[in-house]
Amino acid sequence: GADGLQKRELAIIEALRSSKSSKENVMSMALQQVCGGRHLQSVPVAHGLGWAIHDAIQFDAESESALSSLRYQLRGEFCCIFVVTTLFWIWRCFFELRNSLQLLDLFRFGTEACVPSPCKNIGSQDVEDVNLYTICPTDGSNGIHQKNGKALDLGSQVALLFIIVLRLILEAVLLIDGYFMNCETNCIMDLIMNAVALEFIFDVDDVAAFGVLSKRELEVMESHSVQLTWMGTSRWSVFRACRSPVRNWLKLFAVLLLTGMFSGARFFKVKSLHSRAFVACLTNGLTDGTSPLPDNAPEVVFPAPGFCASLLGAFSGLNGPNCWTWRNRLGEPLTNAICSNPGNIADAKWEQLLPMDEMGRQACTELWFGQGVPAGELVPALKYPGSFEPVAFGCRKEDLDIHSIRVIVPFYLTHEAHLARFRCRRPAYGPRSAVWSATSITSDEFIQPLYFFRYSDRSPLELQARSCENLPKVHGCGEDPCRVVTDSFHSTTCDEYCERHNLICAEAFAVSKGRTCAPGHRARSLNCLETQADKRRMLGCRCRLPPEERICGLLSNVYARCNHDPCKVLVSQFDRETGRPTNFRSCTDYCAMANLTCLAQLRVRQRSCEPDPRGSLLPCDDPLPKLSFDEYTVYSQMNASREFETSDEGDGEDEWASELTRLAIIENDSPERVCHCGSPGLVFASAKK
């Protein structure tokens, strides 16, 4: 059982332990042993501005992962071979148990014995104790020969009883251990070899006898043996009461019943481990379905990196989504990401999917950010906190329904199994998500800021403007850079703390020293004007931009926000949701989109907020530059990412348009105008600067 079910279960437990102990949302080595080896490929595109990323997991049996092995053991051919080997093993054990019980007839052997026909005449010189045997008549006739008195003395009866009990114990142990040995086998060839090995155990005494004794000695043993058949011809036979013809059917029914119970127990155990492994991969090792998500689980739960994309690419008939991430300028962090749209996952054929994979198909469909995205348009992406890897599958913790159904399995080691279930009511991002109805002003109410790329549509305004990156703090709280434990003690309010950094207080709380302050954890609420007097606690604050600046969060198509001012926008030449060129005529037109007024239009260096040496200030109505690029140049750059396409099926024109759009956004979006927008009648804090 080194590679059997116990090892798979221990692998799942180890994957959960390592994932819970890790502070980073990454795929641990233990989880890779459960879900499959991860193969991450990234190819630079657009002259180093971005990366084309392909994240894959191997699903076939050669991957040697627990999930692939369990999936293989649920296939019909494996289950049939297991049932057949179990049936013959139980039948053989019944045969040996019957032979052991028939030895009880030897206690009455001296009173009456049956000698089968034909039999051999043997001389007294061949018999060690003639009182124990009935010698056939010289004419070779059949018959029953009466012997008066007991043939076995008390010592012989005790020895015989000891042998019978020992045989019964050994055969019962072999029946149970042989079953568990087969249960722990995860390959058809190994299953057959184990069945042959178990059969050899019962035949090893015969092999030893034939190898040691001479032919004459074997003939004497055969002649001296008393044939006590299953049907029994002696009225003293212990099986006499079972002479009814129904007996054979009862024996067959008993064998089939045990076979069904043993095979069913293993099937439910394998199905349980398979469902638990699936849930572990769908939650990146946070739980296997037998327990709820831990209290410190992240706000957004992502599957193991590459898991759903690989499942989609392997079984749906569609290409798994590939993602692109890029930065505004060389040397800066990655700020944007998009993913390809393979099509409608829910309506895909999934022809290669087996019944046991249905939960994975349903779960990955529910986690997919591309639900509701029109064909040919791009899919938005979030990122793993602490990294810049784009991901297009995920679910908010509050939208998850993870539970298990407990099944009693009395014929297996743990005596129970848990059939795990996984449901996501709506994805964390994309048109079907709760955050899609929000703007950059309110999106942090649904998803914490650090799950967004900086300039993704709907990323929180404070993240885009980096309003909170210079807040002095003891430590941060979760994935929100504006929620901190301050370095101010006992004499400062959150209102004063935030005001010193041109922000306003949105929340104040007190947290015990050494305790976490992430959202959802226990903390004592305070008023923004209240000081923290308890020396055992520390002051926590969440700051935000003032209302007159937050209104600029309604501006979309943001390439960058300049000088930490959310109202100074370097306008992108592409619509970030559709990938199509924008059609804003001027900054006046752009600001009017959010019911704001244009305060100024600035000419800057391409992809930069730095003023243009030719002069920066322009009239608000000055036309914005139109997008232009050489499609043949883009086509030559496209080859780096086309290697990730795994299928030649589909509409070639759509593939061309999709690839063209992705690289056009990365390479050719070179804005050079900053629109400074504002609300009339209000004095901006940025103007004071």
Phi, psi and omega per residue, in radians:
G1 nan 0.319 -3.108
A2 -1.094 -0.550 3.134
D3 -1.954 0.369 -3.023
G4 -1.635 -2.734 -3.026
L5 -1.162 -0.607 3.136
Q6 -1.100 -0.694 3.103
K7 -1.125 -0.699 3.132
R8 -1.125 -0.708 3.132
E9 -1.170 -0.718 3.090
L10 -1.129 -0.598 3.101
A11 -1.125 -0.706 3.110
I12 -1.122 -0.772 3.140
I13 -1.098 -0.728 3.133
E14 -1.154 -0.647 3.103
A15 -1.109 -0.705 3.108
L16 -1.149 -0.740 -3.113
R17 -1.118 -0.787 -3.110
S18 -1.198 -0.598 3.138
S19 -1.238 -0.659 -3.135
K20 -1.249 -0.539 -3.136
S21 -1.414 -0.268 -3.132
S22 -1.490 2.389 3.113
K23 -1.542 -0.162 -3.134
E24 -1.828 2.556 -3.140
N25 -1.507 1.223 -3.120
V26 -2.197 2.938 -3.128
M27 -1.587 1.940 -3.104
S28 -1.278 2.876 3.106
M29 -1.124 -0.644 3.116
A30 -1.120 -0.660 3.120
L31 -1.233 -0.562 3.075
Q32 -1.132 -0.549 3.074
Q33 -1.184 -0.430 3.111
V34 -1.523 -0.849 -3.007
C35 -1.585 -0.498 -3.079
G36 2.209 2.679 -3.129
G37 -1.123 2.350 -3.109
R38 -1.566 2.393 3.109
H39 -2.177 1.754 -3.109
L40 -1.748 2.163 3.100
Q41 -2.122 2.368 3.082
S42 -2.402 2.279 -3.102
V43 -2.119 2.223 3.125
P44 -1.177 2.457 3.087
V45 -2.318 2.861 3.064
A46 0.976 0.767 3.038
H47 1.002 0.715 3.060
G48 1.564 -0.061 3.113
L49 -1.269 -0.448 -3.071
G50 -2.624 -3.089 -3.110
W51 -2.396 2.455 2.936
A52 -1.702 2.151 -2.975
I53 -2.047 2.286 3.068
H54 -2.205 2.004 -3.085
D55 -1.984 2.104 -3.021
A56 -2.384 2.684 3.059
I57 -2.255 2.429 -3.135
Q58 -1.459 2.278 -3.062
F59 -1.862 -0.278 -3.039
D60 -1.294 3.009 -3.062
A61 -1.115 -0.423 -3.119
E62 -1.208 -0.261 -3.132
S63 -1.243 -0.313 3.100
E64 1.062 0.425 3.065
S65 -1.480 2.791 3.127
A66 -1.101 -0.691 -3.116
L67 -1.128 -0.763 3.129
S68 -1.147 -0.698 3.130
S69 -1.139 -0.778 3.131
L70 -1.160 -0.655 3.098
R71 -1.085 -0.694 3.115
Y72 -1.133 -0.666 -3.102
Q73 -1.300 -0.201 3.067
L74 -1.647 -0.038 3.113
R75 -1.218 2.682 -3.045
G76 -1.076 -0.709 -3.082
E77 -1.155 -0.651 3.125
F78 -1.187 -0.764 -3.136
C79 -1.075 -0.686 3.131
C80 -1.132 -0.796 3.128
I81 -1.090 -0.682 3.137
F82 -1.140 -0.747 3.135
V83 -1.095 -0.745 -3.114
V84 -1.135 -0.831 3.140
T85 -1.128 -0.657 3.093
T86 -1.145 -0.712 3.125
L87 -1.054 -0.863 -3.112
F88 -1.214 -0.548 3.112
W89 -1.192 -0.764 3.113
I90 -1.140 -0.706 3.104
W91 -1.063 -0.745 3.136
R92 -1.162 -0.690 3.103
C93 -1.133 -0.671 3.061
F94 -1.066 -0.719 3.133
F95 -1.061 -0.777 3.142
E96 -1.209 -0.666 3.081
L97 -1.102 -0.683 3.094
R98 -1.086 -0.780 3.125
N99 -1.072 -0.665 3.125
S100 -1.172 -0.730 3.125
L101 -1.166 -0.539 3.132
Q102 -1.189 -0.317 3.076
L103 -1.135 -0.303 3.090
L104 -1.111 -0.409 3.126
D105 -1.134 -0.377 3.141
L106 -1.134 -0.354 3.098
F107 -1.165 -0.411 -3.140
R108 -1.906 0.211 -3.017
F109 -1.108 -0.562 -3.101
G110 -1.244 -0.401 -3.127
T111 -1.452 -0.746 -3.130
E112 -2.730 2.399 3.129
A113 -2.483 2.630 3.135
C114 -1.837 2.259 3.072
V115 -1.944 2.061 -3.086
P116 -1.269 2.903 3.101
S117 -2.059 2.499 -0.075
P118 -1.400 2.777 3.073
C119 -2.375 2.925 -3.028
K120 -1.782 2.583 2.976
N121 -1.434 2.251 3.140
I122 -2.221 2.638 -3.138
G123 -1.567 2.867 -3.115
S124 -1.139 -0.394 3.129
Q125 -1.184 -0.308 3.139
D126 -1.620 -0.035 -3.034
V127 -1.992 2.206 3.127
E128 -1.292 -0.653 -3.137
D129 -2.481 1.730 -3.038
V130 -1.178 -0.307 3.129
N131 -1.239 -0.265 -3.118
L132 -1.583 -0.105 -3.011
Y133 -2.259 2.659 3.005
T134 -1.859 2.096 -3.066
I135 -1.524 2.383 -3.121
C136 -1.139 2.612 3.033
P137 -1.046 2.711 -3.107
T138 -1.199 -0.382 3.134
D139 -1.501 0.022 3.073
G140 1.352 0.245 -3.123
S141 -1.313 2.881 3.122
N142 -1.604 2.904 3.053
G143 2.770 3.006 3.103
I144 -1.947 2.246 -3.048
H145 -1.897 2.201 -3.093
Q146 -1.441 2.368 3.050
K147 -2.182 2.211 3.139
N148 -1.557 2.474 3.103
G149 1.560 2.920 3.140
K150 -1.441 2.312 3.141
A151 -1.453 -0.444 -3.094
L152 -1.942 2.259 3.048
D153 -1.366 3.111 -3.053
L154 -1.092 -0.724 3.138
G155 -1.094 -0.705 3.125
S156 -1.174 -0.644 3.119
Q157 -1.138 -0.705 3.104
V158 -1.119 -0.758 3.124
A159 -1.106 -0.722 3.130
L160 -1.123 -0.736 3.126
L161 -1.100 -0.693 3.112
F162 -1.083 -0.733 3.136
I163 -1.124 -0.731 -3.124
I164 -1.107 -0.816 -3.139
V165 -1.094 -0.743 3.134
L166 -1.081 -0.745 3.118
R167 -1.095 -0.752 -3.132
L168 -1.085 -0.731 3.131
I169 -1.121 -0.834 -3.123
L170 -1.081 -0.705 -3.125
E171 -1.218 -0.639 3.073
A172 -1.150 -0.719 3.109
V173 -1.122 -0.751 3.119
L174 -1.108 -0.639 3.101
L175 -1.069 -0.817 -3.095
I176 -1.268 -0.848 -3.108
D177 -1.153 -0.618 3.086
G178 -1.116 -0.663 3.097
Y179 -1.126 -0.813 3.134
F180 -1.153 -0.573 3.092
M181 -1.119 -0.744 3.082
N182 -1.175 -0.637 3.129
C183 -1.083 -0.607 -3.078
E184 -1.498 0.120 3.135
T185 -1.618 2.333 -3.068
N186 -2.101 0.369 -3.138
C187 -2.536 2.441 -3.099
I188 -1.064 -0.769 -3.137
M189 -1.086 -0.763 3.102
D190 -1.136 -0.599 3.126
L191 -1.111 -0.762 3.118
I192 -1.161 -0.744 3.136
M193 -1.134 -0.654 3.094
N194 -1.147 -0.669 3.104
A195 -1.103 -0.722 3.092
V196 -1.122 -0.704 3.139
A197 -1.135 -0.690 3.116
L198 -1.165 -0.669 3.084
E199 -1.112 -0.639 -3.133
F200 -1.107 -0.552 -3.123
I201 -1.066 -0.704 3.135
F202 -1.276 -0.443 -3.100
D203 -1.670 -0.022 -3.027
V204 -1.165 -0.544 3.125
D205 -1.201 -0.683 3.086
D206 -1.140 -0.698 3.109
V207 -1.081 -0.724 3.129
A208 -1.134 -0.729 -3.124
A209 -1.126 -0.792 3.136
F210 -1.154 -0.437 -3.133
G211 -1.497 -0.351 -3.046
V212 -1.839 -0.764 -3.027
L213 -1.461 2.687 3.085
S214 -1.411 2.999 -3.121
K215 -1.142 -0.697 3.127
R216 -1.092 -0.741 3.141
E217 -1.156 -0.631 3.106
L218 -1.165 -0.653 3.107
E219 -1.161 -0.689 3.114
V220 -1.119 -0.754 3.126
M221 -1.093 -0.703 -3.136
E222 -1.166 -0.652 -3.134
S223 -1.240 -0.594 -3.094
H224 -1.409 -0.321 -3.042
S225 -1.257 2.488 3.120
V226 -1.672 2.145 -3.075
Q227 -1.486 1.838 3.097
L228 -1.875 1.699 -3.019
T229 -1.395 2.882 -3.136
W230 -1.099 -0.660 -3.132
M231 -1.216 -0.551 3.094
G232 1.236 2.142 3.108
T233 -1.958 -0.119 3.118
S234 -1.609 2.398 -3.141
R235 -1.212 -0.239 3.102
W236 -1.613 0.037 -3.103
S237 -1.137 2.473 3.127
V238 -1.173 -0.253 3.134
F239 -1.732 0.153 -3.083
R240 -1.050 -0.634 -3.080
A241 -1.223 -0.208 -3.080
C242 -1.873 0.511 -3.103
R243 -1.278 -0.147 -3.082
S244 -1.073 2.503 3.094
P245 -1.044 -0.333 -3.138
V246 -1.224 -0.295 -3.039
R247 -1.029 -0.776 -3.122
N248 -1.098 -0.654 3.092
W249 -1.191 -0.639 3.090
L250 -1.131 -0.710 3.113
K251 -1.098 -0.765 3.109
L252 -1.105 -0.723 3.128
F253 -1.096 -0.707 -3.139
A254 -1.116 -0.738 3.132
V255 -1.128 -0.786 3.139
L256 -1.145 -0.646 3.131
L257 -1.117 -0.814 3.112
L258 -1.120 -0.688 3.115
T259 -1.065 -0.780 3.118
G260 -1.120 -0.713 -3.132
M261 -1.175 -0.767 -3.137
F262 -1.180 -0.792 -3.124
S263 -1.175 -0.709 3.103
G264 -1.100 -0.675 3.123
A265 -1.082 -0.773 3.137
R266 -1.181 -0.677 -3.138
F267 -1.047 -0.801 -3.141
F268 -1.166 -0.584 3.110
K269 -1.175 -0.779 3.126
V270 -1.144 -0.750 3.119
K271 -1.083 -0.660 3.090
S272 -1.095 -0.864 -3.130
L273 -1.126 -0.635 3.115
H274 -1.111 -0.796 3.130
S275 -1.172 -0.656 3.113
R276 -1.166 -0.686 3.095
A277 -1.124 -0.696 3.112
F278 -1.064 -0.814 -3.128
V279 -1.140 -0.670 3.092
A280 -1.065 -0.684 3.121
C281 -1.283 -0.585 -3.133
L282 -1.295 -0.341 3.117
T283 -1.940 0.206 -3.121
N284 0.987 0.675 3.041
G285 1.468 0.180 -3.125
L286 -1.308 -0.605 3.115
T287 -2.758 2.771 3.054
D288 -1.911 0.218 3.113
G289 1.652 -0.309 3.134
T290 -1.423 -0.184 3.107
S291 -2.509 2.716 3.128
P292 -1.202 2.949 3.067
L293 -1.042 2.475 3.128
P294 -1.125 2.775 -3.112
D295 -1.082 -0.546 -3.118
N296 -1.614 0.312 3.109
A297 -1.117 2.527 -3.134
P298 -1.118 2.811 -3.116
E299 -1.144 -0.626 3.090
V300 -1.989 2.192 -3.122
V301 -1.735 2.102 3.112
F302 -1.831 2.607 2.981
P303 -1.204 2.954 3.073
A304 -0.976 2.426 -3.068
P305 -0.911 2.205 3.111
G306 1.420 -0.064 -3.009
F307 -1.179 -1.003 -3.090
C308 -1.191 -0.640 3.109
A309 -1.086 -0.679 3.133
S310 -1.261 -0.681 3.086
L311 -1.064 -0.739 3.114
L312 -1.108 -0.821 -3.113
G313 -1.193 -0.500 -3.059
A314 -1.445 -0.570 -2.935
F315 -2.188 -0.283 -3.015
S316 -1.527 -0.307 -3.013
G317 1.512 -0.030 3.084
L318 -1.838 2.797 3.023
N319 -1.308 2.369 3.047
G320 -1.099 2.509 -3.106
P321 -1.124 2.397 3.024
N322 -1.908 2.593 -3.029
C323 -2.100 2.667 3.096
W324 -2.213 2.350 3.066
T325 -2.294 2.505 -3.055
W326 -2.640 2.948 -3.137
R327 -2.060 2.850 3.131
N328 -1.303 -0.681 -3.116
R329 -2.466 2.670 3.094
L330 -1.045 2.457 3.128
G331 1.558 -0.145 3.138
E332 -1.749 2.831 3.071
P333 -1.131 2.766 3.068
L334 -1.175 2.326 -2.992
T335 -2.121 -0.201 -3.070
N336 -2.476 2.776 3.078
A337 -2.762 2.551 3.025
I338 -2.489 2.833 3.111
C339 -2.305 2.681 3.122
S340 -1.250 2.791 -3.119
N341 -1.988 1.764 -3.094
P342 -1.260 -0.259 -3.116
G343 2.259 -2.950 -3.117
N344 -1.361 1.855 -3.086
I345 -1.170 -0.668 -3.083
A346 -1.105 -0.567 -3.105
D347 -1.696 0.126 3.124
A348 -1.169 2.792 -3.060
K349 -1.269 -0.685 -3.111
W350 0.889 0.783 -3.059
E351 -1.173 -0.531 -3.070
Q352 -1.573 0.107 -3.092
L353 -1.459 2.377 3.081
L354 -1.591 2.790 -3.103
P355 -0.983 -0.605 -3.098
M356 -1.236 -0.217 -3.135
D357 -1.643 0.096 -3.054
E358 -1.068 -0.658 3.138
M359 -1.110 -0.693 3.108
G360 -1.145 -0.705 3.112
R361 -1.094 -0.819 -3.110
Q362 -1.136 -0.755 -3.096
A363 -1.129 -0.820 -3.113
C364 -1.160 -0.552 3.054
T365 -1.132 -0.709 -3.136
E366 -1.257 -0.496 -3.132
L367 -1.444 -0.226 -2.978
W368 -1.232 2.173 3.122
F369 -1.220 -0.295 -3.060
G370 -1.451 0.090 3.095
Q371 -1.087 2.199 3.132
G372 1.512 -0.055 3.094
V373 -1.402 2.190 -3.132
P374 -1.060 2.633 3.124
A375 -1.044 2.395 3.137
G376 1.595 -0.262 3.101
E377 -1.661 2.837 -3.034
L378 -1.520 2.791 -3.082
V379 -1.850 2.269 3.121
P380 -1.217 2.789 -3.074
A381 -2.381 2.591 2.935
L382 -1.818 -3.057 3.125
K383 -2.392 2.733 3.027
Y384 -1.247 2.256 3.102
P385 -0.990 2.378 -3.132
G386 1.519 -0.027 3.114
S387 -2.470 3.128 3.105
F388 -2.147 0.546 3.102
E389 -1.494 2.114 3.126
P390 -1.292 2.579 3.138
V391 -2.470 2.425 -3.093
A392 -2.028 0.252 3.088
F393 -2.314 2.352 3.102
G394 3.006 2.896 -3.104
C395 -2.582 2.444 3.043
R396 -1.183 2.551 -3.067
K397 -1.018 -0.663 -3.103
E398 -1.239 -0.297 3.132
D399 -1.667 0.026 -3.107
L400 -1.580 2.493 3.024
D401 -2.224 1.762 -3.115
I402 -2.095 2.138 3.109
H403 -2.658 3.101 3.139
S404 -2.455 2.676 3.072
I405 -1.853 2.135 -3.091
R406 -1.474 2.235 3.138
V407 -2.126 2.223 3.106
I408 -1.344 2.211 3.130
V409 -2.175 1.504 -3.016
P410 -1.221 -0.293 -3.052
F411 -1.799 0.436 3.072
Y412 -2.329 2.955 -2.970
L413 -1.036 -0.820 -3.048
T414 -1.497 -0.160 3.067
H415 1.110 0.145 3.078
E416 -2.769 2.771 3.101
A417 -2.416 2.703 -3.127
H418 -2.166 1.991 3.075
L419 -1.555 1.831 -3.034
A420 -1.363 2.597 3.108
R421 -2.276 2.495 -3.076
F422 -2.381 2.202 3.061
R423 -2.437 2.498 3.048
C424 -2.177 2.078 -3.053
R425 -1.187 -0.585 3.069
R426 -2.803 2.628 -3.093
P427 -1.193 2.851 -3.122
A428 -1.293 -0.419 -3.045
Y429 -2.558 2.845 3.141
G430 1.793 3.088 -3.050
P431 -1.037 -0.477 -3.125
R432 -1.595 0.071 -3.079
S433 -1.564 2.876 3.106
A434 -1.235 -0.562 -3.068
V435 -1.287 -0.271 -3.045
W436 -1.195 -0.391 3.091
S437 -1.485 -0.055 -3.116
A438 -1.660 3.053 3.047
T439 -2.129 -3.083 3.100
S440 -1.102 -0.286 3.128
I441 -1.369 -0.631 -3.013
T442 -2.018 -0.012 -3.043
S443 -1.134 -0.468 -3.136
D444 -1.230 -0.160 3.041
E445 -1.328 -0.287 -3.113
F446 -1.900 -0.736 -3.102
I447 -2.364 2.378 3.126
Q448 -1.133 2.582 -2.969
P449 -1.011 -0.662 -3.006
L450 -1.277 -0.022 2.992
Y451 -1.438 -0.228 -3.118
F452 -1.646 2.579 2.801
F453 -1.229 2.648 -2.941
R454 -0.985 -0.769 -3.059
Y455 -1.939 0.470 2.975
S456 -1.198 2.610 3.027
D457 -1.039 2.388 3.133
R458 1.311 0.084 3.021
S459 -1.171 2.475 -3.039
P460 -0.956 2.521 -3.033
L461 -1.097 -0.697 -3.136
E462 -1.117 -0.544 3.082
L463 -1.228 -0.742 -3.139
Q464 -1.110 -0.739 -3.087
A465 -1.522 -0.064 -3.092
R466 0.938 0.774 -3.058
S467 -1.243 -0.439 -3.009
C468 -1.960 0.125 -3.020
E469 -1.255 -0.347 -3.120
N470 -1.838 0.266 3.117
L471 -1.189 2.202 3.056
P472 -1.229 2.307 -3.029
K473 -2.691 2.803 3.000
V474 -1.401 -0.806 3.021
H475 -2.863 2.845 3.130
G476 -1.489 3.051 -3.104
C477 -2.212 1.781 3.087
G478 1.215 -2.481 -3.057
E479 -1.792 0.367 3.131
D480 -1.997 1.917 -3.106
P481 -1.177 -0.277 3.142
C482 -1.599 -0.035 3.102
R483 -1.881 1.946 -2.974
V484 -2.421 2.778 2.880
V485 -1.652 2.081 -2.956
T486 -1.354 2.884 3.035
D487 -1.688 0.236 3.119
S488 -1.739 2.387 -3.038
F489 -2.197 2.221 2.819
H490 1.137 -0.291 -3.080
S491 -2.148 -0.020 -3.064
T492 -2.093 2.464 3.016
T493 -1.699 2.836 3.101
C494 -1.140 -0.537 3.110
D495 -1.098 -0.754 3.123
E496 -1.224 -0.682 -3.117
Y497 -1.083 -0.825 -3.113
C498 -1.230 -0.630 -3.095
E499 -1.126 -0.550 3.130
R500 -1.106 -0.297 -3.116
H501 -2.048 0.459 3.090
N502 1.047 0.601 3.100
L503 -2.189 3.025 3.066
I504 -2.123 2.787 -3.110
C505 -1.441 2.270 3.064
A506 -1.875 -0.403 -3.114
E507 -2.829 2.497 3.061
A508 -2.292 2.495 -3.119
F509 -2.739 2.856 3.085
A510 -2.081 2.311 -3.103
V511 -2.212 2.441 3.133
S512 -1.138 2.568 3.140
K513 -1.096 2.328 -3.141
G514 1.486 -0.089 3.126
R515 -1.671 2.715 3.112
T516 -1.303 2.656 -3.125
C517 -2.143 0.302 -3.134
A518 -1.127 2.661 3.125
P519 -0.982 2.440 -3.139
G520 1.672 -0.260 3.114
H521 -1.640 2.746 -3.004
R522 -1.188 2.194 3.078
A523 -2.659 2.591 -3.124
R524 -1.475 2.156 -3.111
S525 -1.274 2.515 3.106
L526 -2.251 2.855 2.971
N527 -1.460 2.562 -3.112
C528 -1.056 -0.355 3.139
L529 -1.730 0.138 -3.065
E530 -1.751 2.381 3.075
T531 -1.525 2.815 3.119
Q532 -1.767 1.890 -3.046
A533 -1.671 -0.343 -3.108
D534 -1.297 2.077 -3.093
K535 -1.242 -0.274 3.134
R536 -1.461 -0.112 -3.106
R537 -2.121 2.840 3.125
M538 -2.109 2.676 -3.090
L539 -1.470 2.233 3.072
G540 -2.038 2.474 -3.101
C541 -2.389 2.607 2.939
R542 -2.142 2.067 -3.075
C543 -1.818 2.809 3.069
R544 -2.680 2.930 3.113
L545 -1.198 2.651 3.097
P546 -1.183 2.793 -3.056
P547 -0.993 -0.642 -3.092
E548 -1.188 -0.345 3.049
E549 -1.699 -0.547 -3.139
R550 -1.152 -0.415 3.119
I551 -1.062 -0.397 3.130
C552 -1.316 -0.097 3.035
G553 -1.180 -0.220 3.084
L554 -1.331 -0.212 3.120
L555 -1.311 2.301 -3.128
S556 -1.973 -3.039 -3.123
N557 0.927 0.857 -3.080
V558 -1.589 2.110 2.989
Y559 -1.464 -0.696 3.088
A560 -2.859 2.702 2.973
R561 -1.922 2.245 -2.908
C562 -1.676 2.470 2.974
N563 1.009 0.628 3.141
H564 1.030 0.336 3.129
D565 -1.874 1.963 -3.076
P566 -1.155 -0.256 -3.093
C567 -1.668 -0.048 3.042
K568 -1.798 1.831 -2.956
V569 -2.011 2.187 2.935
L570 -1.427 1.875 -2.918
V571 -1.355 2.218 3.106
S572 -1.254 2.602 3.096
Q573 -1.568 0.008 3.124
F574 -2.173 2.567 2.959
D575 -1.348 2.073 -3.008
R576 -1.204 -0.419 -3.125
E577 -1.440 -0.761 -3.062
T578 -1.708 -0.359 -3.079
G579 1.409 0.110 -3.121
R580 -1.624 2.698 3.094
P581 -1.092 2.506 3.084
T582 -1.381 2.875 -3.090
N583 -2.269 0.602 3.066
F584 -1.257 2.292 -3.096
R585 -1.428 -0.640 -3.082
S586 -2.741 3.074 3.102
C587 -1.167 -0.536 3.067
T588 -1.063 -0.774 3.113
D589 -1.135 -0.698 -3.120
Y590 -1.154 -0.815 -3.121
C591 -1.170 -0.591 -3.130
A592 -1.114 -0.388 3.102
M593 -0.998 -0.597 3.141
A594 -1.852 0.335 -3.122
N595 1.031 0.663 3.098
L596 -2.009 2.930 -3.135
T597 -1.874 2.462 3.083
C598 -1.345 2.161 3.069
L599 -1.620 -0.536 3.139
A600 -2.943 2.720 2.979
Q601 -2.113 2.244 -3.057
L602 -2.062 2.373 3.041
R603 -1.628 2.233 -3.071
V604 -2.275 3.012 3.029
R605 -1.162 2.686 -3.126
Q606 -1.019 2.342 3.118
R607 1.012 0.530 -3.050
S608 -2.566 2.742 3.028
C609 -1.684 0.091 -3.133
E610 -1.322 2.364 -3.104
P611 -1.058 2.542 3.088
D612 -1.316 2.339 -3.134
P613 -1.049 -0.417 -3.136
R614 -1.294 -0.099 -3.067
G615 2.065 2.396 -2.982
S616 -1.874 -0.617 -3.017
L617 -1.387 2.211 3.136
L618 -2.288 2.780 3.058
P619 -1.125 2.598 -3.128
C620 -1.076 -0.513 -3.099
D621 -1.536 0.051 3.125
D622 -1.130 2.307 -3.067
P623 -1.069 2.449 3.038
L624 -1.336 2.517 3.137
P625 -1.073 2.478 3.110
K626 -1.505 2.599 3.126
L627 -1.274 2.357 3.043
S628 -2.587 2.409 3.085
F629 -2.749 2.736 -3.119
D630 -1.500 1.979 -3.085
E631 -1.093 -0.533 3.131
Y632 -1.233 -0.574 3.064
T633 -1.144 -0.754 3.108
V634 -1.103 -0.669 3.138
Y635 -1.080 -0.681 3.125
S636 -1.188 -0.574 3.114
Q637 -1.330 -0.368 -3.046
M638 -1.206 -0.396 -3.022
N639 -1.069 -0.515 -3.110
A640 -1.100 -0.576 -3.096
S641 -1.670 -0.315 -3.095
R642 -1.202 -0.318 -3.138
E643 -1.144 -0.274 -3.127
F644 -1.473 -0.182 3.123
E645 -1.233 2.133 -3.033
T646 -1.751 -0.020 -3.129
S647 -2.409 2.490 3.098
D648 -1.623 0.003 -3.117
E649 -1.405 2.835 3.064
G650 1.890 3.134 -3.095
D651 -1.458 2.047 -3.105
G652 -1.114 -0.612 -3.139
E653 -1.144 -0.668 3.109
D654 -1.145 -0.709 3.098
E655 -1.081 -0.731 3.133
W656 -1.076 -0.829 -3.105
A657 -1.122 -0.695 -3.119
S658 -1.154 -0.833 3.119
E659 -1.093 -0.706 -3.127
L660 -1.078 -0.732 -3.124
T661 -1.125 -0.756 -3.090
R662 -1.064 -0.872 -3.083
L663 -1.310 -0.463 3.075
A664 -1.144 -0.669 3.107
I665 -1.106 -0.804 -3.051
I666 -1.244 -0.822 -2.977
E667 -1.540 -0.661 -2.934
N668 -1.840 -0.063 3.063
D669 -1.358 1.648 -3.053
S670 -2.188 1.213 -3.095
P671 -1.167 2.642 3.137
E672 -2.439 0.359 3.097
R673 -2.289 2.348 3.055
V674 -1.905 2.208 3.068
C675 -1.780 2.167 3.102
H676 -1.773 1.891 -3.055
C677 -1.871 2.830 3.109
G678 -2.938 2.994 3.122
S679 -1.748 2.231 -3.082
P680 -1.116 2.484 3.082
G681 1.581 -0.089 -3.134
L682 -1.963 2.556 3.090
V683 -1.683 2.176 -3.061
F684 -1.538 2.489 3.043
A685 -1.134 -0.541 3.135
S686 -1.183 -0.506 3.121
A687 -1.199 -0.551 3.110
K688 -1.158 -0.508 -3.128
K689 -1.190 nan nan
